[in-house]
C-alpha cells in the first residue's frame, strides 16, 4: 500500500507549490494531476498508468486535504 509518509510529503509540498501551480508540487511521485474543482463539480484526468503492476496512491494536494482525501489505484 502507498506510504502515509509519501502522501504527507506530497500533500505538504502542494501547499508550498501554491495556488499559481494549482497546489500540485513538482515531485517525482506525481504521475498525473487535475485542475482544481469547485464543490459539486466533476473533473477527469486521462493518463497512462505505470507499466509495473502494483499499488499506487493518489492524494488531494489542496491545503489540508491530503490526510483524508487519498486512495489506492491497483495496476494489474
N, CA, C and O of each residue as an XYZ file, in Angstrom:
304
protein
N       0.843     -1.194      0.000
C       0.000      0.000      0.000
C       0.880      1.247      0.000
O       1.997      1.220      0.517
N       0.386      2.320     -0.570
C       1.150      3.573     -0.578
C       1.459      4.040      0.841
O       0.678      3.827      1.768
N       2.591      4.668      0.985
C       3.081      5.116      2.285
C       2.455      6.436      2.718
O       2.371      7.381      1.933
N       2.019      6.494      3.969
C       1.480      7.746      4.507
C       2.537      8.846      4.470
O       2.201     10.022      4.327
N       3.809      8.474      4.598
C       4.853      9.499      4.568
C       4.947     10.144      3.180
O       5.254     11.331      3.069
N       4.684      9.363      2.118
C       4.685      9.931      0.764
C       3.472     10.836      0.589
O       3.589     11.931      0.038
N       2.295     10.384      1.060
C       1.106     11.233      0.998
C       1.355     12.555      1.720
O       1.014     13.623      1.211
N       1.948     12.475      2.900
C       2.215     13.685      3.682
C       3.202     14.585      2.950
O       2.981     15.792      2.847
N       4.291     14.008      2.439
C       5.303     14.805      1.734
C       4.688     15.525      0.539
O       4.896     16.726      0.366
N       3.932     14.803     -0.287
C       3.335     15.394     -1.484
C       2.251     16.399     -1.095
O       2.161     17.474     -1.689
N       1.428     16.056     -0.104
C       0.379     16.971      0.337
C       0.922     18.277      0.875
O       0.402     19.350      0.568
N       1.968     18.185      1.675
C       2.563     19.402      2.228
C       3.310     20.194      1.160
O       3.354     21.423      1.212
N       3.898     19.491      0.189
C       4.574     20.186     -0.909
C       3.562     20.925     -1.779
O       3.894     21.946     -2.382
N       2.327     20.419     -1.850
C       1.281     21.106     -2.597
C       1.005     22.486     -2.034
O       0.778     23.434     -2.785
N       1.022     22.600     -0.716
C       0.819     23.896     -0.067
C       1.927     24.856     -0.496
O       1.662     26.011     -0.831
N       3.167     24.371     -0.483
C       4.306     25.211     -0.861
C       4.255     25.582     -2.345
O       4.710     26.659     -2.731
N       3.703     24.692     -3.178
C       3.597     24.983     -4.619
C       2.669     26.165     -4.850
O       2.888     26.971     -5.754
N       1.628     26.263     -4.023
C       0.743     27.418     -4.059
C      -0.329     27.381     -5.127
O      -0.363     26.504     -5.989
N      -1.202     28.371     -5.034
C      -2.363     28.466     -5.922
C      -1.966     28.616     -7.385
O      -2.648     28.096     -8.268
N      -0.875     29.319     -7.648
C      -0.470     29.534     -9.041
C      -0.108     28.226     -9.737
O      -0.183     28.135    -10.962
N       0.283     27.212     -8.966
C       0.608     25.888     -9.510
C      -0.553     24.918     -9.321
O      -0.407     23.720     -9.567
N      -1.702     25.426     -8.885
C      -2.849     24.554     -8.644
C      -2.616     23.620     -7.468
O      -3.272     22.584     -7.355
N      -1.693     23.978     -6.598
C      -1.310     23.190     -5.430
C      -0.738     21.824     -5.811
O      -0.769     20.892     -5.007
N      -0.217     21.701     -7.032
C       0.410     20.458     -7.479
C       1.925     20.654     -7.422
O       2.471     21.477     -8.156
N       2.609     19.899     -6.550
C       4.046     20.083     -6.415
C       4.825     19.408     -7.548
O       4.327     18.501     -8.215
N       6.033     19.868     -7.740
C       6.966     19.222     -8.659
C       7.640     18.121     -7.848
O       8.634     18.368     -7.165
N       7.104     16.918     -7.922
C       7.592     15.787     -7.123
C       7.539     14.546     -8.007
O       6.556     14.344     -8.719
N       8.577     13.711     -7.976
C       8.585     12.525     -8.832
C       7.442     11.548     -8.545
O       7.141     10.701     -9.385
N       6.807     11.646     -7.393
C       5.687     10.763     -7.064
C       4.404     11.173     -7.778
O       3.454     10.392     -7.831
N       4.361     12.391     -8.331
C       3.163     12.880     -9.022
C       3.202     12.392    -10.467
O       4.029     12.835    -11.264
N       2.292     11.468    -10.792
C       2.229     10.902    -12.141
C       1.255     11.663    -13.034
O       1.445     11.722    -14.249
N       0.218     12.242    -12.443
C      -0.803     12.981    -13.180
C      -1.533     13.879    -12.189
O      -1.470     13.659    -10.980
N      -2.225     14.890    -12.704
C      -2.957     15.804    -11.823
C      -4.154     16.369    -12.575
O      -4.187     16.379    -13.805
N      -5.128     16.835    -11.816
C      -6.288     17.509    -12.402
C      -6.252     18.975    -12.009
O      -5.514     19.374    -11.108
N      -7.055     19.763    -12.692
C      -7.270     21.137    -12.259
C      -8.086     21.090    -10.969
O      -8.714     20.075    -10.668
N      -8.079     22.170    -10.218
C      -8.910     22.258     -9.024
C     -10.379     22.207     -9.419
O     -10.764     22.719    -10.471
N     -11.182     21.600     -8.590
C     -12.621     21.561     -8.857
C     -13.360     22.311     -7.756
O     -12.917     22.366     -6.609
N     -14.478     22.877     -8.127
C     -15.327     23.564     -7.160
C     -16.300     22.551     -6.557
O     -16.525     21.500     -7.156
N     -16.882     22.834     -5.395
C     -17.859     21.910     -4.804
C     -18.948     21.544     -5.812
O     -19.539     22.413     -6.453
N     -19.200     20.236     -5.938
C     -20.217     19.738     -6.845
C     -19.759     19.577     -8.283
O     -20.486     19.016     -9.102
N     -18.577     20.054     -8.601
C     -18.047     19.967     -9.954
C     -17.296     18.640    -10.123
O     -16.728     18.121     -9.162
N     -17.295     18.103    -11.326
C     -16.564     16.878    -11.632
C     -15.419     17.201    -12.579
O     -15.601     17.925    -13.558
N     -14.255     16.671    -12.289
C     -13.117     16.796    -13.198
C     -12.620     15.388    -13.516
O     -12.789     14.467    -12.717
N     -12.013     15.232    -14.674
C     -11.459     13.937    -15.054
C     -10.018     14.114    -15.501
O      -9.589     15.211    -15.859
N      -9.286     13.016    -15.473
C      -7.908     13.017    -15.950
C      -7.682     11.712    -16.707
O      -8.134     10.645    -16.293
N      -6.982     11.823    -17.810
C      -6.590     10.642    -18.579
C      -5.070     10.597    -18.578
O      -4.409     11.589    -18.885
N      -4.522      9.442    -18.232
C      -3.077      9.296    -18.203
C      -2.733      7.834    -18.423
O      -3.589      6.959    -18.289
N      -1.490      7.576    -18.758
C      -1.005      6.217    -18.924
C      -0.529      5.718    -17.567
O       0.313      6.342    -16.921
N      -1.075      4.593    -17.150
C      -0.676      4.047    -15.848
C       0.754      3.537    -15.929
O       1.260      3.277    -17.021
N       1.409      3.391    -14.782
C       2.752      2.821    -14.782
C       2.728      1.411    -15.394
O       1.746      0.684    -15.240
N       3.791      1.033    -16.077
C       3.872     -0.288    -16.700
C       4.021     -1.389    -15.654
O       3.594     -2.523    -15.872
N       4.620     -1.052    -14.533
C       4.836     -2.040    -13.473
C       3.565     -2.230    -12.654
O       2.968     -1.262    -12.184
N       3.152     -3.502    -12.485
C       1.976     -3.762    -11.670
C       2.264     -3.389    -10.221
O       3.413     -3.402     -9.780
N       1.214     -3.059     -9.495
C       1.374     -2.714     -8.085
C       0.321     -1.724     -7.655
O      -0.604     -1.399     -8.399
N       0.482     -1.254     -6.445
C      -0.437     -0.294     -5.856
C       0.193      1.092     -5.884
O       1.337      1.281     -5.471
N      -0.574      2.051     -6.377
C      -0.115      3.428     -6.487
C      -1.128      4.321     -5.783
O      -2.333      4.214     -6.008
N      -0.629      5.190     -4.940
C      -1.510      6.065     -4.183
C      -1.919      7.295     -4.964
O      -1.220      7.737     -5.876
N      -3.066      7.841     -4.586
C      -3.466      9.150     -5.093
C      -3.930      9.976     -3.902
O      -4.460      9.451     -2.923
N      -3.718     11.271     -4.013
C      -3.953     12.159     -2.874
C      -4.328     13.550     -3.366
O      -3.866     13.999     -4.415
N      -5.165     14.216     -2.601
C      -5.516     15.603     -2.880
C      -4.427     16.496     -2.285
O      -4.084     16.368     -1.110
N      -3.890     17.395     -3.098
C      -2.819     18.271     -2.621
C      -3.313     19.670     -2.259
O      -2.509     20.558     -1.977
N      -4.643     19.872     -2.266
C      -5.180     21.147     -1.798
C      -4.873     21.260     -0.304
O      -4.976     20.265      0.414
N      -4.498     22.446      0.180
C      -4.088     22.589      1.579
C      -5.052     21.943      2.579
O      -6.248     22.231      2.596
N      -4.491     21.066      3.406
C      -5.232     20.418      4.479
C      -6.022     19.189      4.070
O      -6.616     18.539      4.930
N      -6.051     18.848      2.792
C      -6.888     17.743      2.331
C      -6.190     16.383      2.290
O      -6.862     15.352      2.314
N      -4.870     16.361      2.231
C      -4.165     15.104      1.993
C      -4.475     14.021      3.028
O      -4.508     12.842      2.678
N      -4.697     14.378      4.264
C      -4.869     13.378      5.333
C      -6.133     12.534      5.157
O      -6.168     11.383      5.590
N      -7.183     13.099      4.520
C      -8.434     12.366      4.364
C      -8.757     12.016      2.902
O      -9.444     11.031      2.633
N      -8.269     12.810      1.988
C      -8.617     12.605      0.568
C      -7.484     11.881     -0.130
O      -6.617     12.500     -0.747
N      -7.504     10.555     -0.023
C      -6.459      9.735     -0.603
C      -7.018      8.348     -0.889
O      -8.062      7.968     -0.358
N      -6.327      7.608     -1.719
C      -6.765      6.265     -2.054
C      -5.665      5.510     -2.772
O      -4.524      5.965     -2.853
N      -6.030      4.343     -3.293
C      -5.073      3.474     -3.953
C      -5.601      3.045     -5.316
O      -6.749      2.619     -5.445
N      -4.755      3.162     -6.321
C      -5.035      2.660     -7.661
C      -4.259      1.354     -7.809
O      -3.058      1.313     -7.543
N      -4.930      0.299     -8.226
C      -4.297     -1.010     -8.399
C      -4.016     -1.227     -9.880
O      -4.942     -1.281    -10.689
N      -2.740     -1.353    -10.235
C      -2.351     -1.627    -11.618
C      -2.097     -3.128    -11.722
O      -1.230     -3.677    -11.042
N      -2.882     -3.786    -12.599
C      -2.773     -5.244    -12.741
C      -2.347     -5.620    -14.149
O      -2.203     -6.804    -14.454
